[in-house]
Amino acid sequence: MNGLVRLALPLIKKILHFPYRRIKHFMQNAAEVQERQFFYLINKAKSTEWGKKYDYASIRNIEQFTQRVPVSAYEEIAPYIMRMMKGEQNILWNSPIHWFAKSSGTTNARSKFIPVSRESLIKCHFQGGKDLIALYLENNPQTKFALGKGLGIGGTFQESIETKGVFYGDVSAVVTQQLPAWAQKLRVPSLEVAMLAKWEEKIERMAQETMHQNITSLLGVPTWMVVLLQRILEITGKKNIHEVWENLEVFFHGAVAFQPYRTLFNQIAPNLKYMEVYNASEGFFGLQDDMSRDDMLLMLDYGIFYEFVPIDEWDKPFPKTLTISEVEPDTNYAMVISTNGGLWRYRIGDTVKFTSLNPYRIKITGRTKHFINAFGEELMVENADIAIAKACEYTHATIVDFTACPIYIGDGSKGGHEWLIEFEQQPTDLNFFVEILDKTLREVNSDYDAKRYQDLALQKPVVHSLPTGTFYEWLKRKGRLGGQYKVPRLSNSREIVEDILKIVATA
């Protein structure tokens, strides 16, 4: 098999040069390409229920579209999606939709379900994978990674118990399940192992199945990749992963910020190259086209029309939006997307800034609300508020305020969350308070629940009870006393927590 691939490698490189020519075209003609995507989407959906509601057939330009169609959060389109999950078609998109990518993080639901059409699967997610390889080859012309297999860590999927023929799961599972036969031969683990629901069993079986294979590339979220690689090193007794897979070249990573993991990965895999991807349930948005940079190329021809909301418009029901040709560099924007999966002017919740306008490159700067997503758990303020209230109820406590941040994975240690809570009334039992806090977070957030399974990626929260007046003193020292200032509830950075702990230590 390796001999055949070796002979075919020049042909593979030649074939994948065509996607790079296409990429160069949209890099040089961004506004034109985006306008073409816009009219493609409008034309495809004009006969759908949504398209008729907003009279897509009469829309002649982008301005009419933005004046007529509201910007939507998940809650606004959820009723349409629920009908689609029950088998109704031609609602948001004109081709049949049988797959839904499951993601958590909404206010009123434990999970949200994003429709995945055949068009979004092939023209967006699959095309993103092809372009990933094309760009890696462009950056590394002497690569031999095609001589081995790619190891990917994904999620699970299942068939709806209510509607036969309707499936939902993590977007990674949806994509993996639908890959063509030739692509399945180039990846590991087996589909049986890849789709296992129990993460502890999945990690163990992945380690056993892959540690003797010729792995040349990795694909996944750093959180789980660390767990897998550490388990393989534990089984084999090797010092680093290159002693297990001598031809391992590159880790294609995304979903969470990589910087906190870099030191640990440098210890586990000192010779590894890294390439960032921006792939979400809603679509495939960006790729690191130049591995000497730390930003990503915004992919403009995947059947997605982008709008960008300035920071002072984020919370408005009808915000002013900018097209690709109107954005400015080094400015935070919230992303709004219309897609070939049937999302229309959808608030994805991510914030980005442009690091380059020729071509259009971006960095992910955060979320439109405070959050913790250091390990892919997507913990939102709403989740935290519910969990704190429940823990207080069960332990007869009341609070003044709280903040929380990640405990990042270190050498030999696991990740977690650290909570600083100032109580007005102390809980009857702080350990029980932590138990209820953790249990409730798992109930309201499926991603957090997955990362907490068997303590594999996240350990139980660490909670500190702060002395009375701590938050007041912190706000005072920061010059932030007053009604308009609030203690940030959640942060992906440890800066606030470390600052407050210093105040406690010196009090």
N, C-alpha and C positions, 0 to 999 in steps of 0.2 A: 504493500500500500504506500509506504514512504517513497519507494522508488518511482511509482507512478506520479505521486505528488511532486517529487523533485523534478521529473521531466516536464510536468505541467506548470511549474512555477513561473517560467517566462511568459507562458500564455495567460496565467492568472493575472500577472502584473499588467499585461497588455490590455486585457479585458477591463480591468479596474481603472485603467487610465481614462476610459470614457466617462465614468462618473466624475473624475477630477476635472475634465474639460467642461462638464455641465456646471460643476461648482464654480469654476472660474467665471462662467457666464453670469451667474446670479451675483457673484461678488462685484462684477463690473456694471451690472444693470439692475440694481436692487429695487428701485421704485417701479420700474417696468414689470419686473417679475412679480412683485407683490400685487400690483394692479391686476395682472393676469390671474393670480390665485383668487383674488376677490371676485372677479366676474365668473370664474369657474364655479366657485362655491354658490353664488347667488343663482346661477343658471341651474345647477343640479338640484337645488332645494326649492325652486319656485312652486312646484306642485305638491310639496309636503304640507301638512297641517300648519306648521310654523310659517312656512313660506307664504301660504295664503293669508294667514293672519296679518302679516306685515306687508302683503302685496309685493313680494319680491319681483314679480313679473314686470312691475312698473319702475323698479329702481334702475337709474341710469348712471349713478356715480356714487362714490364713497360717501360724499356729504349727505345725500339722501338716506343712505343706509344708517349713518350715525344719528341722524335726526329722528328716524322712524323706529329703529330697533333699540330697546333699552339695554343697558349693561346689566348682566345678570350674575348673581351668585348661585351656588348650587341649589339653595332652597327654592329659588324661583323656577328652575327647570326640572327639579326633582319629580313633580307630578307627571311630566311628559315622559321622563325616563322610567318611572315605575310602570307606566302603561306599556312601554316598549318591552320591559322585562316580563310582562304578562303575555307577550306575543304580538302586540299591535305593531304595525309597520307604517312607513311613510309618515312618521310623526315629525321628527327633527331632520331626517335624512332620507333620500329617496331609494336607497338600496337596502335590502334586508339586513338587519342587525341581530345577531345571535350571541355575541360576546360582549361582556361588560368588564371593564377593569375596576377592581375594587380598591378604594383608598379611603383612609380615615381622615378626620380633621374638621368636620363640620360642627356647627353649633347644636343642631337639633337631631343629629343622627350619628350613630356609632360609626357607620361607614357610608361612603358615597360610591355610586356606581357610574362609571363613565362609559358611554357607548363606544364600541370599537367596530367600525364598519370594515368591509373588505378593502375599501379605498384607503382608510387610515392605516390599516394593517400593512398593506403592500407599499403604498406611496409615501407613508410616513415612517412607521416603525421599521419595516424591512429595509427601506431605502436608507434609513439612518445607519443600519448595520453595514450595508454595502459601502456607504460613504466613510464610515469609521475605518474600514480596512483600506479604502483608497487613500485616505489622508495619512494613515499610518505608513503605507508604502511610500507615499510621497516624501514623508519625513525621514524614512529609513529604507533607502533603496537597496541596501545589502541585507535586509532582513531575511531570516529563514523561518519565521514563525508559522508559515503555511505548511511546513514540513511536519508539524505536530498537531495537537488538538487544543481547542480552547475550553477552559473550564469556567462554567458560569454557575453562580448561585442565584436561584430564583425563588419565587413563592409557589403557591398552590392554586388550584382551581377546582370548581365543582359544578355539577349540573343543578339547575334550579329545581327544588322539590315541587314548585308550583306550576312550572311551565316546561314541558319536555322540549328539548332542543335549544334551551337557553342556558348559557354557561357564564360563570363569573369567577374572577380570581385576580391575583396580582397581575399587573400588566406584563411582568417578566414571564409569568407562567402562560399567559395567553399567547405571547409571541413565541415562546419555546414550543408550545404544543402545536402551533400552526406552521412551524418551519418546514420547508420542503425536504424530501428524503435525503438529497445530496448534502444539505446543510446539517442534518441530524448526524451524518457520519463524521462530521468535522468537530463535533462538540461532545463534551462529557459533563456530568454523569449521564447514565441512562435515563430515559424518561420516567421509568418506574421510581428511581431514586430522586430525580429532580422534583417530582410532584408530591413527595411525601409531606404530610401535614405536620408531623411532629418534628420540630427542629432538632432536638437532641439526637433522634434516630437518623435524621437526614445528614447531619454533620458527620456522624460516625460512619455511616455507609458511604458517604461521599469520600471520606478519607481513605477507607479501605479499597474503594473501587478505583480511585484515581492515582494513588501514590506510586504505583508501578507503571503508569502510562507515560507517554512522551508529551508532557504538557508544555506548550510554548506561550500561551497567553491566558490571562485571567480576566473575568468580567463580572462585576458585581458591586455591592455596597461595601465600603471598607470595614464596617462593623462586623459583618458576618465573615468576610474573607479572612480577617485576623483570627477569628475563632477557628476556622477550618485549617488555616496554615499552622497555627499553634498546635492543633490536635495532630496533624500529620508529623510535625517535628517531635511531638511527644511519643508517638508510636514508633517512629523510625530511629529516634535517638540522634538525629542529625542536628548540626548547629545552625544551619540556615537552609532555606528552601531550595537553593540552587544545588545543594548536595543531593536533594531528592529528584529535582527536575533540572538537569544540567543545561537544557535548551530553553528554559523559561526566559522570555524577553520582556513582556509588557503586561501591565495591569490597566485595563480600561475601567475606570471607576466613575461613580456619580452618586446622586441622591443626597449625600451629606458632604459638608466641607471636609476636604482631605488633609488640610494642614495639621490638625491635631494628631493625625495618625502617622505623619511622615516619619518621625523619629523611630517609632515602633516598626514600621515597614522597612526602614533602612537597616534595622537590626535583623529582621526576619529574612529579607531579600535584598542584600546590599547592591546587587547589580541590575535591579529592575528598572525598566522605563515606565513612565506613567502618562496616561492620556485621559483627559476628563471628558465626560459626556453629560449632556443635559437632557435627560429622558424622564418623562413623567407619565402618569396614567393618561393625561390629556393629550400627549403627543411627544414627539422627538423634536427638540428645539435647537440644540447646539452641540458643536463638536470642537475640540481643540485642534485647530488646523495647523498650528505652528507650535511644536512641542518645546520651543525655546521661550514661549510666552506662557503666562498664567491666566489667559482669558480664552473665550470660545467664540467660534464663528457662528453667528445666527443663521440657521438653515432656512432659506426663504422660499423654497419651491417644493415643500412637502404637503401642499394642500392646506396650509395654515395661513390665515390673514392676521397680521399682528397690529394691535393698537397699544399705545403707551400712555399711561395716565400720570401726569405730574403729581408730585407729593401733596400739594395743597388741594388736589381734586379727589384724593383717594376715597374719602368717605361720602362723597356726594352721590345721590341716586342717578344723576345724569352728568357724569364728569366730562370735562373736556378731554378729548383724546388726541394723540398725535400719530401720524403714520410714520413709516420708516424714514421718509425723506425730511421729516420735521423735527426729529429728536436732536438733542445736543449731547456732547460727551460729558462724562463725569457728573451726571445728574441722575438721581434715583427716580425710576419710573415703576409703577405697577403694570404688569402685563395683562392685557385683555386679548383673548384669542377667539377667532371663528375658525372652525375646523371641518375637515371632511369626515368627521365622526358625528357631526350634528350639534356641536357646541356653537352658540351664537353670542358674540360679544361677552364672553365668559370671563369672569374674574378668576384667574388661576391662583391668585394669592401671593405669587412670588414678586419680588422687586429686583430689578436689574439696573445696571448702569452701563453705558456704552464706553468702552475703552478706545474704540476706533470707529470712524465713520466711513472709512475707505480701505478695506471692506468693513462691514458692520460686525464688530466683535463686542461681546458682553461679558460681564461678571455678574453672578448671582449675589445680591447684597443682603437678601433676607426675605422676610415675609411682611405683609402689610400690617400684621399685628404681632405682638410679642409671642414668642414660641421657644421651645427647645426641640431641636432636631439634630442633635449631635450624633445619634446612632440610628437615624431613620424612624424615630418614634413619633415625630410630628405632634408633640405635646402642645396643645393650645391653651390659652388663658381660660377659655370656657371649661375645659377639662379640669384644670387646676381648681377653679372656683367651686365646681360641683364636688370634687373630692375633699377639699378643705371643709366645706359645709357639712358633708356627711361625717367626716371624722370628728368635727366639733359636736355634732348631734349625738354621736355614740359615746363621747367621752365627757360631755357636759362642759365643753370648753368654749371660750370666745376669743377672737383674735383682734389685734390692732392692725397688723399688716403682715405680709409675707413676700419673700422673693425666692426664686430657685434658679439653679444653673446646673450644668453637667459636671460630673466627676469624670474626666477623660481617662481613657484606657492608658495604663502605664505598663512598664515592663513587669510582667507577672501578675498584674492586677486587672480587674475588670471595671467596666464603666458603671455609672449610676447617676443619680440626681441628688443634689445637696439642697436642702430647704432651710431657710432662716425664717423662723416664725416668732413674732412677738405676741404673746398671749395677754389678753386682759384677764381672762380666767384660765388658769392652767388646766390641762386635761387631767382627769382622774388617773389615767395611766398613759404615759407618753408612748410606751411600746405598742399599746393597743391602738393609739391614735395613728401611729405609723402603719400598722396592719390595715386599718380601714382606709387610710389615704391610698396606700398601694393597691388594695383590692378594688377600690372605686375607680382609680385611674385605669386599671385593666378592664373594668366593665365598660367604661365610656370611650375608650380609645383602643381599637383593635391592633394598631401598630405598636403601641406601648406594650400591650399584652403579649404580642409575639416576641418582642425583644426581652421581656421578663421571663419567658418560658425557661424553667429549670436554671434560672440565673445565668444563662449562657452569654448574653450580651449586656444585660442590665441587672444589677443587684438591687436589693430592696433600698428604698430611699434612706438617706441619712438626714435626720431632722435635728436642728439646734433650736432650743428654746432661748430666745434672746432676753436680756434684762429690759425692764421697762424703760422706755424712752430712747431705745437704740435707733430706731428709724428716724425719730425726730432729730436726734443729734447728727445723723448722717445727712439728712436734708439740710440742716442748718450749716454744716461744714461745706456743703456744696452750693450754698447760697440759693436754695430752692424751697425755702419756706413760703407757703402761700397756697391758696386753693387750686391754682392751675398746675401745681406740681404734684406728681404721684410717684410712689415707689414702683419701679418696673417689676411686674409680677414674675415674668419669665425672661431669661436671656440665654443665648447660646454661648456667651462669653462668661468667664469667671470673674471679670473685673469688679462688678458690683458686690458680689458675695465676698471676695477677698478684701475689698475696701471696708465692708461692714465688720468682718471678723477682726480686722486690725483695731477698729474702734472698741470692740468687746475686749480684746486682749490688753488694751492699754487703759481700760476704765478702772 
